[in-house]
C-alpha cells in the first residue's frame, strides 16, 4: 500500500512522545521551583538525550520511506518542492516557538531547537537520498566527529545552526546540525536496509498489539502533541504553584 503507515514506527515515536512529556514536566517543576529535580545530569538528562535521539533517528527513517514513495509519482522540481515546502513549514513552526519563548523567557529563548533542526534536516536530506546504506553510515560518523570537534570551538551567532556559538550562549532547547544530522543519516541508512523502496523489508508475525494502540496514536500525532503538551503542563504547574510560576517567568 503506497500510503501505509508502519505501526512499529508509530509505537517507537509514541514512546518518545511519552518520555518527552515526562522530561518536560520534570523540567518545568524544577525551572519554576516547585520540585528540586536534577534535569542537567543523571537519569533525566539521559532521558532527554534518548528522547531527542529517537525523534531525530525517526526523521531519517521516515524520510527514506516517504522519499521512496514520492519518487514513484513525482520527479525533478515537483519532488524537490515537496520537501522544500515540508522543511520550511516545520522550520516555521520552530520560529513560532522562538517567538513565544522570547516573549516569556528572553534570557534563554529557543534559537535553534528541535523543530528548527528538523526543518533544516528535511531540506538537506534529499541531497543524501541516493546514498546507499554504507555511505550514509560513513557520512553519519563524519557528522558525529565534526559535531564533537565544533562543540569545543566558540564562534559567532550566525554559526549557531552548525553547532558553533558564543561562550555566553544559552537556550532552553538547542539542536545544531552537527552532530545531530548524523542521527538523521543513521535513520536513513536503517530505512535503506529495512524499508527498501518505502516498504517493510521484513515480516512481522503479529499485528499491532491492542495495548500499544495509545502509543501508536501518540506517534501519529506527535507534532500536534509537541505544540499542545507544554501549555497543558504549564497550566498544571500554575495550578500547583501559581506563585512560583509567576516568579520564574518574571
C-alpha positions in Angstrom: 0.0 0.0 0.0 1.6 3.3 -1.1 0.5 5.3 1.9 0.6 2.5 4.5 1.8 3.5 8.0 4.0 1.1 9.9 2.7 0.6 13.4 6.1 -0.4 14.8 7.5 3.1 13.8 4.5 4.9 15.3 4.9 2.9 18.5 8.5 3.9 18.9 7.6 7.5 18.2 4.8 7.3 20.7 7.2 6.1 23.4 9.4 9.1 22.6 6.3 11.3 23.0 5.7 9.9 26.5 9.3 10.3 27.6 9.3 13.9 26.1 6.3 14.7 28.3 7.9 13.2 31.4 11.1 15.1 30.9 9.4 18.4 30.2 7.1 18.0 33.2 10.2 17.4 35.4 11.9 20.4 33.7 9.0 22.7 34.4 8.7 21.7 38.0 12.4 22.3 38.5 12.5 25.6 36.5 9.7 27.1 38.4 10.9 25.9 41.8 8.1 23.5 42.5 10.4 20.5 43.0 14.2 20.4 43.1 14.8 17.9 40.3 18.2 17.5 38.6 17.5 17.9 34.9 21.1 18.8 34.0 22.6 15.4 34.6 21.8 11.9 35.7 18.7 9.9 34.7 16.6 12.9 33.5 19.4 14.3 31.3 19.9 10.8 29.7 16.2 10.6 29.2 16.2 13.9 27.3 19.1 12.8 25.1 17.4 9.4 24.4 14.1 11.1 23.5 15.7 13.6 21.2 17.9 10.9 19.6 14.8 8.7 18.9 12.8 11.5 17.3 15.8 12.5 15.1 16.6 9.0 14.1 13.0 8.5 13.1 13.1 11.7 11.0 15.7 10.0 8.8 13.9 6.7 8.7 10.5 8.3 7.9 12.2 10.5 5.3 13.6 7.4 3.5 10.2 5.8 3.3 8.5 9.0 2.3 11.1 9.9 -0.4 11.0 6.4 -1.9 7.2 6.5 -2.2 7.1 10.1 -3.5 9.7 9.2 -6.2 7.3 6.8 -7.7 4.9 9.6 -8.6 7.0 12.8 -8.6 10.3 13.8 -10.2 12.6 16.7 -10.6 11.2 20.0 -9.5 8.0 18.6 -8.0 9.9 16.2 -5.9 12.2 18.9 -4.7 9.4 21.3 -3.9 7.6 18.7 -1.8 10.5 18.6 0.7 11.3 22.3 0.5 7.7 23.1 1.5 7.8 20.4 4.2 11.1 21.6 5.6 10.2 25.3 5.6 6.8 24.6 7.2 8.4 22.8 10.1 11.1 25.4 10.4 8.3 28.0 10.5 6.8 26.1 13.4 10.2 26.4 15.1 10.1 30.2 14.6 6.7 30.3 16.4 8.4 28.5 19.4 11.2 31.1 19.2 8.8 34.0 19.3 6.8 32.6 22.2 9.9 31.7 24.3 11.5 35.1 23.5 8.4 36.9 24.9 8.2 34.9 28.1 11.8 33.8 28.7 14.1 36.3 26.9 17.3 35.1 28.6 17.0 31.5 27.4 14.6 31.6 24.5 14.9 28.8 21.9 17.0 29.9 18.9 17.7 26.6 17.0 15.7 23.9 18.7 14.5 20.6 17.5 11.8 21.9 15.1 14.3 24.3 13.5 16.7 21.4 13.2 14.1 19.0 11.7 13.0 21.7 9.2 16.6 22.2 8.0 17.3 18.4 8.1 14.3 17.8 5.7 15.6 20.5 3.4 19.0 18.9 3.0 18.1 15.2 3.4 17.2 14.8 -0.3 20.9 15.6 -1.1 21.7 12.2 0.5 18.8 10.3 -0.8 20.8 8.5 -3.5 23.5 7.3 -1.0 23.5 3.7 -0.1 23.5 2.4 3.5 27.3 2.2 3.7 27.9 5.8 2.5 25.1 7.0 4.8 26.7 5.4 7.8 30.1 6.9 6.9 28.5 10.3 6.5 26.8 9.8 9.8 30.1 9.1 11.5 31.6 12.2 9.9 28.8 14.3 11.3 29.2 12.9 14.8 33.0 13.5 14.7 32.6 17.0 13.3 30.0 17.8 16.0 32.4 16.7 18.7 35.1 19.0 17.2 32.9 22.0 16.8 31.5 21.7 20.3 34.8 23.0 21.6 35.0 25.9 19.2 33.4 29.2 20.2 32.2 31.4 17.4 29.7 34.0 16.2 25.9 33.7 16.3 25.4 33.1 12.6 27.0 29.7 13.0 24.6 28.6 15.7 22.8 26.2 13.3 26.1 24.4 12.7 27.0 23.9 16.4 29.4 26.8 16.8 28.2 29.5 19.2 29.4 32.3 21.6 30.5 31.1 25.0 27.7 33.1 26.6 25.0 31.4 24.6 22.1 29.8 26.5 18.9 28.3 25.2 16.2 26.0 26.6 16.5 23.8 23.5 19.4 23.6 21.2 19.8 21.0 18.5 22.5 22.1 16.0 23.1 20.4 12.6 26.3 18.9 13.9 26.4 16.3 15.4 22.6 15.7 15.2 22.3 15.4 11.5 24.4 12.3 11.9 21.4 10.6 13.5 19.2 11.5 10.6 21.7 9.9 8.3 21.8 6.8 10.5 18.0 6.7 10.3 18.2 6.9 6.5 20.7 4.0 6.4 18.3 2.0 8.6 15.5 2.8 6.2 17.5 1.6 3.2 18.3 -1.6 4.9 14.9 -2.5 6.5 12.4 -0.5 4.5 13.7 -0.6 0.9 11.7 1.3 -1.6 9.5 2.5 1.2 8.2 -0.9 2.0 8.7 -3.1 5.0 11.6 -5.4 4.1 10.9 -8.0 6.9 8.0 -10.0 8.1 6.1 -9.3 11.3 4.3 -12.3 12.6 1.9 -10.4 14.7 -0.5 -7.5 14.3 -0.2 -4.3 16.3 -0.8 -5.2 19.9 -4.0 -3.8 21.2 -2.3 -2.4 24.3 0.0 -0.5 22.1 -2.8 1.4 20.3 -2.4 4.5 22.6 1.3 4.7 21.8 0.8 4.4 18.1 -1.9 7.1 18.3 0.6 9.4 20.1 3.2 8.6 17.4 0.8 9.5 14.6 0.1 12.9 16.2 3.5 13.7 17.6 3.8 17.2 16.1 0.4 18.3 17.4 1.2 16.9 20.8 4.5 18.7 20.8 2.7 22.0 20.5 0.0 21.2 23.0 1.8 19.4 25.8 3.8 22.4 27.1 0.8 24.8 27.5 -1.0 22.0 29.3 2.0 21.3 31.6 2.4 25.0 32.3 -1.3 25.2 33.3 -0.9 22.3 35.7 2.2 23.9 37.1 0.4 27.2 37.6 -2.4 25.3 39.4 0.1 23.5 41.7 2.3 26.6 42.5 1.0 29.8 41.0 3.4 32.0 43.0 6.4 30.0 41.9 5.5 30.2 38.3 5.0 34.0 38.3 8.4 34.4 40.0 10.0 32.1 37.4 8.6 34.0 34.4 9.2 37.5 35.7 
